[in-house]
């Protein structure tokens, strides 16, 4: 894993949820980079709105601060799959940098 993506600090889930709820859904944006890993078919399913739903309505099971200042948020997805959403939070908005699906063995150890 590149040094910038390495998790340097674990964040309490309650603390993260309080912080993300300080923003409105309108303040959360996806970038061109957000969906670069997906096929056209997947892009129809996993929209920016769908990712916002994860951030605002789903309960993560793990949140970490990466060396590059971004947050890595982990959610259960379906079956034995998980989703890792990378966000950049600043004073005015939240950028969803990227996301990808991972297997249990790819979840960082606390």
Backbone as CSV, one residue per row, in Angstrom:
resi,resn,N_x,N_y,N_z,CA_x,CA_y,CA_z,C_x,C_y,C_z
1,UNK,0.845,-1.175,0.000,0.000,0.000,0.000,0.892,1.241,0.000
2,UNK,0.632,2.197,-0.875,1.442,3.422,-0.884,1.386,4.129,0.466
3,UNK,2.455,4.814,0.818,2.561,5.465,2.131,1.412,6.440,2.375
4,UNK,0.945,7.143,1.332,-0.141,8.109,1.492,-1.458,7.471,1.868
5,UNK,-1.658,6.195,1.488,-2.910,5.501,1.771,-2.887,4.741,3.091
6,UNK,-1.754,4.711,3.729,-1.620,3.959,4.976,-2.432,4.637,6.081
7,UNK,-3.183,3.843,6.813,-3.980,4.379,7.913,-3.059,4.607,9.102
8,UNK,-3.066,5.851,9.583,-2.176,6.219,10.683,-2.914,6.378,12.001
9,UNK,-4.248,6.485,11.926,-5.028,6.684,13.147,-6.432,6.142,12.936
10,UNK,-6.920,5.403,13.916,-8.296,4.917,13.871,-9.202,5.954,14.504
11,UNK,-10.352,6.167,13.886,-11.310,7.166,14.348,-12.523,6.438,14.930
12,UNK,-12.997,6.911,16.075,-14.212,6.343,16.653,-15.366,6.560,15.677
13,UNK,-16.178,5.542,15.504,-17.290,5.630,14.558,-18.242,6.751,14.945
14,UNK,-18.534,6.876,16.215,-19.435,7.938,16.684,-18.875,9.314,16.317
15,UNK,-17.581,9.493,16.508,-16.927,10.764,16.174,-17.038,11.060,14.672
16,UNK,-16.820,10.033,13.851,-16.930,10.229,12.407,-18.362,10.591,12.017
17,UNK,-19.339,9.871,12.553,-20.736,10.133,12.202,-21.152,11.550,12.603
18,UNK,-20.694,11.996,13.760,-20.997,13.373,14.176,-20.377,14.371,13.203
19,UNK,-19.178,14.091,12.778,-18.486,15.014,11.874,-19.127,15.048,10.486
20,UNK,-19.464,13.892,9.927,-20.039,13.858,8.577,-21.421,14.497,8.583
21,UNK,-22.130,14.407,9.682,-23.482,14.979,9.758,-23.467,16.496,9.929
22,UNK,-22.288,17.072,10.061,-22.171,18.536,10.054,-22.337,19.092,8.644
23,UNK,-22.256,18.213,7.647,-22.390,18.598,6.245,-23.774,18.206,5.732
24,UNK,-24.249,18.914,4.726,-25.473,18.509,4.042,-25.087,17.616,2.869
25,UNK,-26.060,16.909,2.328,-25.774,16.066,1.159,-25.302,16.908,-0.021
26,UNK,-25.753,18.149,-0.092,-25.350,19.044,-1.175,-23.880,19.440,-1.077
27,UNK,-23.305,19.325,0.113,-21.901,19.665,0.313,-20.971,18.482,0.027
28,UNK,-21.534,17.354,-0.345,-20.750,16.167,-0.669,-20.724,16.040,-2.187
29,UNK,-19.513,15.961,-2.737,-19.348,15.907,-4.186,-18.495,14.718,-4.590
30,UNK,-18.800,14.207,-5.759,-17.975,13.178,-6.373,-17.073,13.857,-7.399
31,UNK,-15.911,13.291,-7.592,-14.964,13.841,-8.563,-14.897,12.920,-9.774
32,UNK,-14.196,13.338,-10.799,-13.987,12.472,-11.960,-13.270,11.189,-11.552
33,UNK,-12.444,11.278,-10.556,-11.659,10.134,-10.082,-12.509,9.120,-9.327
34,UNK,-13.644,9.557,-8.785,-14.467,8.694,-7.939,-14.814,7.377,-8.622
35,UNK,-15.176,7.430,-9.877,-15.718,6.253,-10.553,-14.764,5.615,-11.566
36,UNK,-13.503,6.013,-11.559,-12.597,5.560,-12.614,-12.379,4.055,-12.621
37,UNK,-12.589,3.384,-11.522,-12.369,1.934,-11.447,-13.546,1.130,-11.999
38,UNK,-14.672,1.790,-12.276,-15.901,1.081,-12.614,-16.152,0.978,-14.113
39,UNK,-16.860,-0.078,-14.482,-17.324,-0.222,-15.857,-18.554,0.672,-16.042
40,UNK,-18.979,0.840,-17.273,-20.178,1.654,-17.545,-21.401,1.079,-16.836
41,UNK,-21.530,-0.233,-16.828,-22.655,-0.884,-16.163,-22.641,-0.594,-14.661
42,UNK,-21.475,-0.697,-14.051,-21.359,-0.427,-12.620,-21.659,1.034,-12.303
43,UNK,-21.313,1.938,-13.206,-21.550,3.369,-12.982,-23.028,3.709,-12.929
44,UNK,-23.857,2.873,-13.520,-25.304,3.084,-13.463,-25.866,2.653,-12.111
45,UNK,-25.184,1.724,-11.461,-25.627,1.212,-10.162,-25.046,2.050,-9.026
46,UNK,-23.753,2.294,-9.083,-23.060,3.008,-8.013,-22.870,4.467,-8.414
47,UNK,-23.881,5.239,-8.116,-23.888,6.663,-8.455,-23.378,7.473,-7.279
48,UNK,-23.190,8.736,-7.515,-22.787,9.630,-6.432,-23.850,9.628,-5.328
49,UNK,-25.097,9.598,-5.721,-26.195,9.578,-4.741,-26.129,8.326,-3.868
50,UNK,-25.814,7.195,-4.470,-25.692,5.940,-3.735,-24.554,6.030,-2.708
51,UNK,-23.436,6.620,-3.090,-22.316,6.774,-2.157,-22.673,7.718,-1.019
52,UNK,-23.421,8.767,-1.324,-23.882,9.688,-0.274,-24.777,8.952,0.718
53,UNK,-25.599,8.035,0.231,-26.458,7.250,1.121,-25.623,6.446,2.109
54,UNK,-24.533,5.860,1.623,-23.640,5.149,2.542,-23.141,6.104,3.621
55,UNK,-22.654,7.265,3.220,-22.066,8.200,4.182,-23.064,8.699,5.213
56,UNK,-24.296,8.959,4.791,-25.268,9.576,5.684,-26.197,8.591,6.388
57,UNK,-26.424,7.417,5.815,-27.449,6.533,6.370,-26.965,5.162,6.789
58,UNK,-25.784,4.761,6.375,-25.266,3.446,6.745,-24.284,3.578,7.902
59,UNK,-24.149,2.514,8.660,-23.247,2.484,9.805,-21.918,1.850,9.381
60,UNK,-20.827,2.598,9.368,-19.538,1.973,9.055,-19.099,1.079,10.213
61,UNK,-18.248,0.125,9.919,-17.713,-0.700,11.002,-16.272,-0.332,11.330
62,UNK,-15.666,0.534,10.479,-14.284,0.928,10.707,-14.030,2.245,9.976
63,UNK,-13.329,3.164,10.646,-12.969,4.452,10.040,-11.531,4.752,10.420
64,UNK,-10.752,5.148,9.421,-9.358,5.484,9.683,-8.936,6.743,8.969
65,UNK,-7.967,7.431,9.543,-7.359,8.598,8.915,-6.083,8.130,8.226
66,UNK,-5.983,8.422,6.930,-4.825,8.008,6.160,-3.696,9.026,6.284
67,UNK,-2.515,8.606,5.948,-1.334,9.449,5.991,-1.492,10.709,5.131
68,UNK,-2.262,10.615,4.040,-2.464,11.752,3.135,-3.587,12.694,3.589
69,UNK,-4.170,12.441,4.758,-5.217,13.308,5.293,-6.629,12.902,4.917
70,UNK,-6.776,11.928,4.032,-8.106,11.439,3.654,-8.601,10.426,4.678
71,UNK,-9.916,10.265,4.715,-10.531,9.273,5.575,-10.863,8.032,4.762
72,UNK,-10.643,6.867,5.334,-11.052,5.594,4.749,-12.183,5.060,5.620
73,UNK,-13.353,4.868,4.996,-14.530,4.419,5.728,-14.929,3.060,5.173
74,UNK,-15.128,2.100,6.051,-15.419,0.727,5.653,-16.844,0.357,6.036
75,UNK,-17.565,-0.215,5.057,-18.947,-0.653,5.254,-19.090,-2.093,4.791
76,UNK,-20.024,-2.807,5.424,-20.392,-4.119,4.907,-21.201,-3.877,3.651
77,UNK,-20.979,-4.723,2.638,-21.689,-4.544,1.377,-22.685,-5.685,1.193
78,UNK,-22.303,-6.732,0.570,-23.181,-7.885,0.396,-22.341,-9.145,0.422
79,UNK,-22.938,-10.201,0.928,-22.245,-11.477,1.096,-20.957,-11.257,1.869
80,UNK,-19.831,-11.653,1.321,-18.551,-11.486,2.008,-17.758,-10.321,1.441
81,UNK,-18.439,-9.331,0.928,-17.789,-8.167,0.326,-17.966,-6.946,1.218
82,UNK,-17.037,-6.034,1.055,-17.059,-4.791,1.813,-16.765,-3.655,0.850
83,UNK,-17.125,-2.449,1.245,-16.838,-1.281,0.417,-15.975,-0.328,1.231
84,UNK,-14.942,0.187,0.605,-14.048,1.160,1.229,-14.228,2.466,0.467
85,UNK,-14.700,3.492,1.168,-14.907,4.801,0.563,-13.846,5.740,1.102
86,UNK,-13.161,6.426,0.199,-12.113,7.369,0.568,-12.676,8.780,0.366
87,UNK,-12.630,9.591,1.428,-13.145,10.960,1.325,-12.109,11.966,1.816
88,UNK,-12.249,13.163,1.297,-11.437,14.307,1.711,-12.405,15.322,2.310
89,UNK,-12.256,15.621,3.584,-13.150,16.566,4.261,-12.415,17.884,4.452
90,UNK,-13.063,18.976,4.040,-12.521,20.284,4.361,-13.626,21.145,4.949
91,UNK,-13.381,22.391,5.187,-14.335,23.247,5.896,-15.669,23.359,5.162
92,UNK,-15.629,23.466,3.835,-16.848,23.733,3.074,-17.505,22.516,2.446
93,UNK,-16.733,21.459,2.189,-17.333,20.322,1.494,-16.573,19.031,1.751
94,UNK,-17.181,17.949,1.294,-16.590,16.616,1.354,-16.477,16.121,-0.079
95,UNK,-15.289,15.714,-0.471,-15.085,15.106,-1.782,-14.955,13.606,-1.616
96,UNK,-15.748,12.871,-2.375,-15.585,11.421,-2.409,-14.484,11.162,-3.433
97,UNK,-13.316,10.824,-2.953,-12.145,10.665,-3.810,-12.277,9.421,-4.674
98,UNK,-12.579,8.306,-4.046,-12.770,7.048,-4.757,-13.417,6.050,-3.820
99,UNK,-13.748,4.906,-4.349,-14.243,3.800,-3.534,-13.951,2.516,-4.283
100,UNK,-13.913,1.449,-3.535,-13.719,0.155,-4.178,-14.179,-0.945,-3.250
101,UNK,-14.417,-2.084,-3.867,-14.892,-3.245,-3.132,-13.698,-4.072,-2.704
102,UNK,-13.769,-4.571,-1.486,-12.665,-5.360,-0.951,-13.219,-6.625,-0.311
103,UNK,-12.332,-7.562,-0.077,-12.670,-8.782,0.632,-12.225,-8.652,2.078
104,UNK,-12.704,-9.532,2.905,-12.399,-9.450,4.327,-10.896,-9.438,4.603
105,UNK,-10.131,-10.198,3.847,-8.686,-10.258,4.088,-7.981,-8.944,3.763
106,UNK,-8.683,-8.023,3.063,-8.098,-6.726,2.703,-8.427,-5.626,3.712
107,UNK,-9.223,-5.951,4.715,-9.561,-4.961,5.745,-8.347,-4.777,6.643
108,UNK,-7.907,-3.537,6.854,-6.738,-3.312,7.713,-6.996,-3.792,9.144
109,UNK,-5.971,-4.259,9.766,-6.081,-4.685,11.156,-5.925,-3.484,12.077
110,UNK,-6.680,-3.511,13.127,-6.607,-2.410,14.102,-5.428,-2.643,15.013
